[in-house]
Amino acid sequence: MECAACRTELERLEQRVARLKALPAQRAPRDRWPVVREAMVSERRRTSWLRLAWGGVAAAAAVVLVMGVQNAQQRQVLAVREQALNALMQRSQQLDATLKDVSDARRVWSGREAGAVVQLEDSLSVLDSRLARRVERQPSQDLVNLWKQRVQVMDALVGVHVTRASYVGL
């Protein structure tokens, strides 16, 4: 080594080599499986928790959706029942008015006609009693059925009176 620059470079490289040799020796573990396995288990746990959390969110959303649909359906059923109930009550009022117009206390009834009228009026009284005991905020199907029965009985009663009035008028 004749030139000074080369000698300086050589000394610098030798010092570097000496420093590298002075570092503590580290050996790679022969079996990396426990570390890899622990990383995999940790990743699975994290993924499982994420899936569980998103599954819970999805289940809650489904429950809210189902409850909303059921609520809408229930409101629709109640609206239909209320319309039916209002129509039945209005028809009942019309039949009451018609019955007042055609009934005549001075008429003479046959035993069969009088028995039919008494039976229909008794049925009407029972239905009115059942309706009077009903106190509901929302119309039930049972209440609608009671009003249907009342309208049917009223219709039959009006029919008896109208038939009798037209027969007597002949």
ZAKETOR-576080 format. One record per residue: residue number from 0; residue in three letters; x, y, z of N, C-alpha, C in turn. Coordinates in Angstrom, 3 decimals. Last residue first. Layout:
// residues N
 lolum kolse      npx      npy      npz     capx     capy     capz      cpx      cpy      cpz
   NUM   ala        X        Y        Z        X        Y        Z        X        Y        Z
...
This chain:
// residues 170
 lolum kolse      npx      npy      npz     capx     capy     capz      cpx      cpy      cpz
   169   leu -151.481   -3.957    1.925 -152.199   -4.507    0.773 -153.649   -4.501    0.967
   168   gly -150.382   -3.192    4.320 -150.770   -2.146    3.399 -151.527   -2.676    2.191
   167   val -149.604   -5.545    5.465 -150.782   -4.890    6.027 -151.296   -3.842    5.047
   166   tyr -147.344   -6.031    3.912 -148.438   -7.000    3.907 -149.732   -6.352    4.403
   165   ser -145.703   -3.894    4.553 -146.162   -4.023    3.162 -147.311   -5.011    3.065
   164   ala -145.365   -4.385    7.285 -145.974   -3.136    6.852 -146.466   -3.253    5.422
   163   arg -144.116   -6.876    7.235 -145.425   -6.759    7.890 -146.134   -5.496    7.416
   162   thr -141.746   -6.155    5.970 -142.617   -7.169    5.368 -144.024   -7.060    5.950
   161   val -140.758   -4.349    7.840 -141.068   -3.893    6.479 -142.011   -4.878    5.803
   160   his -140.397   -6.036   10.093 -141.300   -4.882   10.158 -141.711   -4.401    8.765
   159   val -138.534   -7.881    9.093 -139.824   -8.347    9.621 -140.825   -7.195    9.626
   158   gly -136.411   -6.134    8.406 -137.056   -6.964    7.386 -138.421   -7.456    7.841
   157   val -135.655   -5.202   10.883 -136.245   -4.257    9.928 -136.976   -5.024    8.842
   156   leu -134.635   -7.647   11.800 -135.752   -7.006   12.495 -136.455   -5.994   11.588
   155   ala -132.506   -8.066   10.028 -133.601   -9.037   10.089 -134.834   -8.417   10.743
   154   asp -130.964   -5.833   10.669 -131.440   -6.013    9.295 -132.619   -6.989    9.271
   153   met -130.362   -6.403   13.328 -131.154   -5.208   12.997 -131.757   -5.329   11.601
   152   val -128.784   -8.680   12.925 -130.027   -8.785   13.692 -130.934   -7.602   13.380
   151   gln -126.685   -7.525   11.435 -127.463   -8.626   10.875 -128.812   -8.765   11.596
   150   val -125.706   -5.635   13.244 -126.264   -5.178   11.959 -127.116   -6.283   11.339
   149   arg -124.779   -7.385   15.245 -125.833   -6.408   15.545 -126.503   -5.927   14.256
   148   gln -122.775   -8.747   13.886 -123.944   -9.486   14.369 -125.099   -8.528   14.657
   147   lys -121.032   -6.616   13.500 -121.586   -7.319   12.335 -122.857   -8.066   12.740
   146   trp -120.376   -6.021   16.136 -121.141   -5.035   15.362 -121.732   -5.665   14.099
   145   leu -118.956   -8.362   16.742 -120.165   -8.032   17.495 -121.031   -7.026   16.721
   144   asn -116.809   -8.103   14.932 -117.763   -9.218   14.781 -119.064   -8.951   15.533
   143   val -115.493   -5.898   16.030 -116.047   -5.801   14.671 -117.089   -6.891   14.455
   142   leu -114.708   -7.086   18.438 -115.628   -5.948   18.455 -116.282   -5.766   17.083
   141   asp -112.943   -9.032   17.450 -114.113   -9.443   18.217 -115.164   -8.324   18.249
   140   gln -110.915   -7.527   16.393 -111.750   -8.287   15.464 -113.024   -8.750   16.161
   139   ser -110.882   -4.306   18.021 -110.430   -5.683   17.848 -111.356   -6.381   16.855
   138   pro -109.887   -0.944   17.906 -110.898   -1.939   17.558 -110.288   -3.322   17.350
   137   gln -108.445    0.438   20.830 -108.289    0.084   19.420 -109.291   -1.022   19.096
   136   arg -109.463    0.763   23.329 -108.864    1.924   22.665 -108.748    1.672   21.169
   135   glu -112.532   -0.422   24.594 -111.263   -0.674   23.920 -110.757    0.599   23.283
   134   val -114.795   -1.828   26.338 -114.097   -0.550   26.412 -112.700   -0.805   25.842
   133   arg -117.820   -3.416   26.353 -116.530   -3.330   25.654 -115.966   -1.921   25.788
   132   arg -120.328   -3.305   27.363 -119.257   -3.701   28.282 -117.871   -3.562   27.653
   131   ala -121.865   -2.740   25.162 -121.757   -1.717   26.204 -120.614   -2.036   27.172
   130   leu -121.818   -5.143   23.770 -121.128   -3.979   23.204 -120.917   -2.896   24.265
   129   arg -123.414   -6.701   25.414 -122.013   -7.077   25.204 -121.206   -5.900   24.659
   128   ser -125.821   -5.301   25.110 -125.223   -5.454   26.439 -123.736   -5.798   26.314
   127   asp -126.291   -5.657   22.409 -126.084   -4.299   22.929 -125.437   -4.335   24.307
   126   leu -126.676   -8.452   22.382 -125.549   -7.851   21.658 -125.241   -6.442   22.175
   125   val -129.035   -8.612   23.904 -127.818   -9.301   24.355 -126.590   -8.688   23.682
   124   ser -130.765   -7.126   22.261 -130.497   -6.684   23.628 -129.215   -7.321   24.165
   123   leu -130.833   -8.726   20.007 -130.309   -7.372   19.908 -129.946   -6.831   21.290
   122   ser -132.114  -10.943   21.032 -130.744  -11.078   20.506 -130.063   -9.720   20.437
   121   asp -134.574   -9.723   21.597 -133.769  -10.305   22.681 -132.302  -10.457   22.241
   120   glu -135.372   -9.074   19.018 -135.126   -7.997   19.970 -134.323   -8.492   21.171
   119   leu -135.668  -11.652   17.948 -134.678  -10.740   17.368 -134.348   -9.602   18.332
   118   gln -137.740  -12.590   19.614 -136.462  -13.302   19.562 -135.360  -12.395   19.001
   117   val -139.767  -10.753   19.010 -139.256  -10.850   20.387 -137.887  -11.523   20.390
   116   val -140.142  -11.319   16.275 -139.720   -9.985   16.689 -139.126  -10.036   18.085
   115   ala -140.995  -13.997   16.426 -139.787  -13.662   15.678 -139.250  -12.304   16.110
   114   gly -143.351  -13.671   17.918 -142.255  -14.502   18.448 -140.945  -14.190   17.751
   113   ala -144.853  -12.139   16.131 -144.486  -11.562   17.429 -143.331  -12.338   18.048
   112   glu -145.150  -14.022   14.090 -144.465  -12.762   13.832 -143.987  -12.133   15.139
   111   arg -146.611  -15.999   15.452 -145.325  -16.334   14.845 -144.506  -15.062   14.596
   110   gly -148.928  -14.621   16.196 -148.051  -15.203   17.224 -146.669  -15.503   16.672
   109   ser -149.240  -11.570   14.355 -149.577  -12.976   14.591 -148.601  -13.504   15.636
   108   trp -149.989   -8.278   15.512 -149.041   -9.262   15.019 -149.596  -10.661   15.238
   107   val -151.330   -5.240   14.678 -151.624   -6.529   15.305 -150.699   -7.548   14.656
   106   arg -150.112   -1.958   15.319 -150.306   -3.126   14.469 -150.615   -4.361   15.298
   105   arg -149.460    0.177   16.870 -150.889   -0.151   16.763 -151.141   -1.396   15.922
   104   ala -146.775    0.743   16.710 -147.231    0.038   17.915 -148.682   -0.398   17.789
   103   asp -144.818    0.307   14.047 -146.106    0.916   14.421 -146.651    0.109   15.581
   102   ser -141.856    0.941   12.319 -142.527    0.261   13.432 -143.793    1.046   13.802
   101   val -140.672    2.475   10.355 -141.625    1.436    9.941 -142.365    0.779   11.102
   100   asp -139.011    4.360   11.680 -139.956    4.803   10.657 -141.024    3.751   10.363
    99   lys -137.435    2.811   13.321 -138.334    3.792   13.939 -139.405    4.241   12.943
    98   leu -136.025    1.418   11.345 -136.905    0.681   12.253 -137.884    1.636   12.938
    97   thr -134.507    3.466   10.239 -135.513    2.784    9.419 -136.512    2.060   10.299
    96   ala -132.853    4.028   12.432 -133.744    5.065   11.907 -134.858    4.439   11.061
    95   asp -131.514    1.565   12.638 -132.297    2.079   13.775 -133.309    3.123   13.291
    94   leu -130.219    1.528   10.166 -131.254    0.526   10.435 -132.125    0.950   11.617
    93   gln -128.434    3.632   10.562 -129.421    3.711    9.479 -130.569    2.738    9.729
    92   gln -126.911    2.582   12.648 -127.699    3.800   12.875 -128.778    3.959   11.799
    91   ser -125.740    0.448   11.292 -126.609    0.179   12.433 -127.493    1.396   12.728
    90   arg -124.156    1.814    9.470 -125.261    0.972    8.958 -126.248    0.672   10.077
    89   gln -122.345    2.940   11.294 -123.189    3.807   10.474 -124.387    3.026    9.918
    88   met -121.155    0.650   12.272 -121.885    1.520   13.200 -122.825    2.453   12.420
    87   leu -119.951   -0.316    9.934 -120.981   -1.109   10.615 -121.813   -0.250   11.558
    86   ala -118.127    1.731    9.392 -119.166    1.410    8.413 -120.302    0.627    9.063
    85   asn -116.518    1.574   11.693 -117.268    2.800   11.408 -118.396    2.542   10.418
    84   leu -115.474   -1.017   11.311 -116.284   -0.710   12.490 -117.128    0.538   12.257
    83   ala -114.002   -0.675    8.979 -115.100   -1.634    9.002 -116.048   -1.328   10.155
    82   gln -112.133    1.211    9.906 -113.030    1.546    8.788 -114.243    0.620    8.780
    81   glu -110.910   -0.314   11.895 -111.607    0.906   12.270 -112.572    1.347   11.164
    80   arg -109.750   -2.346   10.360 -110.786   -2.673   11.357 -111.598   -1.435   11.720
    79   val -107.924   -0.799    8.912 -108.973   -1.540    8.200 -110.106   -1.890    9.160
    78   ala -106.311    0.114   11.009 -107.022    1.077   10.167 -108.170    0.393    9.413
    77   leu -105.294   -2.290   11.982 -106.150   -1.471   12.844 -106.942   -0.453   12.032
    76   val -103.761   -3.050    9.774 -104.871   -3.905   10.213 -105.837   -3.101   11.077
    75   gln -101.891   -0.943    9.809 -102.756   -1.134    8.646 -103.977   -1.988    9.019
    74   arg -100.625   -1.356   12.229 -101.357   -0.105   12.007 -102.323   -0.238   10.835
    73   gln  -99.494   -3.846   11.661 -100.489   -3.739   12.727 -101.305   -2.453   12.577
    72   gln  -97.682   -3.141    9.662  -98.769   -4.073    9.366  -99.878   -3.964   10.409
    71   ala  -95.987   -1.478   11.132  -96.719   -0.934    9.979  -97.895   -1.831    9.624
    70   asn  -95.024   -3.345   12.974  -95.752   -2.166   13.452  -96.576   -1.560   12.323
    69   gln  -93.672   -5.088   11.279  -94.815   -5.561   12.064  -95.660   -4.398   12.557
    68   val  -91.681   -3.359   10.348  -92.644   -3.942    9.403  -93.884   -4.426   10.153
    67   gly  -90.335   -2.821   12.762  -90.923   -1.740   11.978  -91.973   -2.244   11.010
    66   met  -89.456   -5.352   13.468  -90.396   -4.657   14.348  -91.078   -3.509   13.600
    65   val  -87.698   -5.838   11.333  -88.871   -6.701   11.529  -89.911   -6.003   12.403
    64   leu  -85.798   -3.792   11.818  -86.541   -3.850   10.565  -87.814   -4.676   10.711
    63   val  -84.819   -4.533   14.319  -85.464   -3.221   14.155  -86.315   -3.214   12.894
    62   val  -83.721   -7.014   13.633  -84.793   -6.936   14.627  -85.558   -5.620   14.487
    61   ala  -81.723   -6.203   11.840  -82.809   -7.079   11.382  -83.996   -7.017   12.340
    60   ala  -80.072   -4.734   13.526  -80.729   -4.058   12.407  -81.905   -4.889   11.886
    59   ala  -79.214   -6.793   15.199  -79.993   -5.678   15.760  -80.735   -4.937   14.655
    58   ala  -77.785   -8.323   13.337  -78.950   -8.896   14.023  -79.828   -7.796   14.608
    57   ala  -75.748   -6.520   12.635  -76.686   -6.991   11.611  -77.947   -7.569   12.253
    56   val  -74.455   -6.283   15.102  -75.034   -5.090   14.473  -76.076   -5.506   13.430
    55   gly  -73.619   -8.929   15.414  -74.540   -8.320   16.385  -75.221   -7.091   15.812
    54   gly  -71.866   -9.119   13.261  -73.043   -9.987   13.317  -74.080   -9.447   14.279
    53   trp  -69.937   -7.329   14.058  -70.744   -7.010   12.875  -71.988   -7.886   12.811
    52   ala  -68.982   -8.795   16.301  -69.505   -7.432   16.453  -70.391   -7.062   15.268
    51   leu  -68.133  -11.172   15.090  -69.170  -11.196   16.124  -69.807   -9.819   16.279
    50   arg  -66.127  -10.180   13.435  -67.301  -10.851   12.861  -68.457  -10.867   13.842
    49   leu  -64.390   -9.196   15.420  -64.950   -8.294   14.413  -66.202   -8.900   13.781
    48   trp  -63.776  -11.540   16.771  -64.454  -10.454   17.483  -65.087   -9.476   16.503
    47   ser  -62.461  -12.930   14.702  -63.691  -13.472   15.299  -64.469  -12.384   16.018
    46   thr  -60.241  -11.281   14.273  -61.218  -11.473   13.195  -62.536  -12.002   13.750
    45   arg  -58.962  -11.613   16.755  -59.365  -10.280   16.317  -60.433  -10.389   15.224
    44   arg  -58.503  -14.385   16.673  -59.315  -13.787   17.733  -59.840  -12.421   17.309
    43   arg  -56.812  -14.553   14.414  -58.124  -15.221   14.424  -59.042  -14.625   15.491
    42   glu  -54.569  -13.141   15.357  -55.310  -12.631   14.200  -56.704  -13.259   14.134
    41   ser  -53.778  -14.862   17.423  -54.139  -13.484   17.722  -54.970  -12.881   16.579
    40   val  -53.140  -17.130   15.941  -54.211  -17.192   16.942  -54.687  -15.781   17.277
    39   met  -50.971  -16.110   14.424  -52.188  -16.605   13.756  -53.373  -16.630   14.725
    38   ala  -49.126  -15.521   16.428  -49.597  -14.452   15.542  -50.892  -14.866   14.847
    37   glu  -48.728  -18.074   17.471  -49.287  -17.035   18.330  -49.823  -15.874   17.484
    36   arg  -47.480  -19.300   15.232  -48.771  -19.789   15.742  -49.448  -18.728   16.596
    35   val  -45.101  -17.871   15.076  -46.053  -17.823   13.951  -47.441  -18.238   14.422
    34   val  -43.985  -18.636   17.518  -44.208  -17.223   17.233  -45.248  -17.077   16.118
    33   pro  -43.831  -21.455   17.268  -44.602  -20.831   18.354  -44.911  -19.360   18.088
    32   trp  -42.138  -21.732   14.833  -43.554  -22.094   14.865  -44.323  -21.465   16.024
    31   arg  -39.447  -21.422   14.672  -40.235  -20.192   14.623  -41.730  -20.485   14.771
    30   asp  -36.732  -22.930   15.851  -38.155  -23.230   15.677  -38.956  -21.930   15.774
    29   arg  -34.231  -21.739   16.054  -34.400  -22.809   15.085  -35.888  -23.035   14.802
    28   pro  -33.707  -18.277   16.180  -34.226  -19.509   16.793  -34.483  -20.546   15.711
    27   ala  -30.563  -16.981   15.195  -31.995  -17.101   14.924  -32.500  -18.369   15.582
    26   arg  -28.278  -15.535   17.332  -28.635  -16.690   16.526  -30.150  -16.721   16.363
    25   gln  -25.874  -13.112   17.509  -27.293  -13.461   17.675  -27.596  -14.618   16.745
    24   ala  -23.045  -11.911   19.168  -23.570  -12.868   18.181  -25.025  -13.185   18.506
    23   pro  -22.406   -8.483   19.619  -22.730   -9.802   20.172  -23.360  -10.686   19.095
    22   leu  -19.661   -6.938   17.807  -21.100   -7.053   18.115  -21.396   -8.428   18.677
    21   ala  -17.073   -7.165   16.961  -17.290   -6.909   18.381  -18.764   -6.987   18.769
    20   lys  -17.221   -7.334   14.259  -16.881   -8.565   14.981  -17.135   -8.400   16.473
    19   leu  -17.749   -4.651   13.691  -18.777   -5.661   13.383  -18.494   -6.957   14.140
    18   arg  -15.296   -3.556   14.416  -16.527   -3.190   15.146  -17.637   -4.207   14.900
    17   ala  -13.671   -4.740   12.512  -13.415   -5.002   13.931  -14.651   -4.653   14.752
    16   val  -14.686   -3.619   10.187  -14.737   -5.076   10.360  -14.552   -5.410   11.825
    15   arg  -13.985   -0.965   10.684  -15.393   -1.357   10.536  -15.563   -2.848   10.752
    14   gln  -11.215   -1.158   10.646  -11.916   -0.722   11.879  -13.392   -1.122   11.824
    13   glu  -10.855   -1.881    7.992  -10.456   -2.817    9.046  -11.126   -2.461   10.371
    12   leu  -11.730    0.438    6.686  -12.440   -0.837    6.467  -12.094   -1.845    7.554
    11   arg   -9.785    2.248    7.588  -11.214    2.477    7.871  -12.023    1.190    7.707
    10   glu   -7.519    1.159    6.477   -7.664    1.240    7.933   -9.132    1.431    8.333
     9   leu   -8.078    1.523    3.744   -7.892    0.175    4.280   -8.063    0.180    5.781
     8   glu   -8.117    4.296    3.568   -9.344    3.524    3.241   -9.252    2.138    3.829
     7   thr   -5.492    4.830    4.190   -6.557    5.368    5.018   -7.852    4.587    4.798
     6   arg   -4.181    3.620    2.014   -3.927    3.167    3.368   -5.036    3.635    4.313
     5   cys   -5.109    5.164   -0.079   -5.478    3.740   -0.034   -5.287    3.193    1.367
     4   ala   -4.003    7.555    0.541   -5.464    7.454    0.434   -5.904    6.016    0.538
     3   ala   -1.281    7.072    0.361   -1.867    7.402    1.644   -3.388    7.253    1.626
     2   cys   -0.001    4.303   -1.497   -0.558    5.655   -1.438   -1.264    5.845   -0.097
     1   glu    0.932    1.715   -1.084    1.868    2.775   -1.284    1.247    4.145   -1.132
     0   met    0.823   -1.138    0.000    0.000    0.000    0.000    0.897    1.241    0.000
